[in-house]
Amino acid sequence: MSYIAAYNMSFKAHQFRASIGSLYVKASIKKLFRAYEVQVLKLCEQ
């Protein structure tokens, strides 16, 4: 295995982890936003 091939593999692994991380962050933001929406709706209904 050449140095370049090893570098490419680690770069791909890093990209994969980064994309998983960004998906997780987006999901968390959606959950927070949804919870916020629900609270606002409850306040408006009172």
HUZITA-V95188 format. One record per residue. RES is the residue in three letters. SS is DSSP state (helix for helix, strand for strand, loop for the rest). PSI is psi in whole degrees, -180 to 180 (NA if undefined). D_LAST is the distance of its C-alpha to the last C-alpha in Angstrom with 1 decimal. Layout:
res-><RES | RES>
ss-><SS | SS>
psi-><PSI | PSI>
d_last-><D_LAST | D_LAST>
This chain:
res-><MET | SER | TYR | ILE | ALA | ALA | TYR | ASN | MET | SER | PHE | LYS | ALA | HIS | GLN | PHE | ARG | ALA | SER | ILE | GLY | SER | LEU | TYR | VAL | LYS | ALA | SER | ILE | LYS | LYS | LEU | PHE | ARG | ALA | TYR | GLU | VAL | GLN | VAL | LEU | LYS | LEU | CYS | GLU | GLN>
ss-><loop | loop | helix | helix | helix | helix | helix | helix | helix | helix | helix | helix | helix | helix | helix | helix | helix | helix | helix | helix | helix | helix | helix | helix | helix | helix | helix | helix | helix | helix | helix | helix | helix | helix | helix | helix | helix | helix | helix | helix | helix | helix | helix | helix | helix | loop>
psi-><123 | 164 | -41 | -43 | -42 | -42 | -45 | -41 | -43 | -34 | -43 | -42 | -40 | -43 | -42 | -47 | -40 | -40 | -38 | -44 | -44 | -35 | -42 | -43 | -44 | -42 | -41 | -43 | -41 | -43 | -45 | -44 | -41 | -44 | -41 | -45 | -46 | -43 | -44 | -43 | -41 | -42 | -40 | -34 | -25 | NA>
d_last-><66.5 | 66.8 | 64.8 | 63.2 | 62.1 | 60.6 | 58.8 | 57.4 | 56.2 | 54.4 | 52.8 | 51.6 | 50.1 | 48.4 | 46.9 | 45.7 | 44.0 | 42.5 | 41.1 | 39.7 | 38.1 | 36.5 | 35.1 | 33.7 | 32.1 | 30.6 | 29.1 | 27.7 | 26.1 | 24.6 | 23.1 | 21.7 | 20.4 | 18.8 | 17.1 | 15.9 | 14.6 | 12.7 | 11.0 | 10.2 | 8.8 | 6.5 | 5.5 | 5.6 | 3.8 | 0.0>
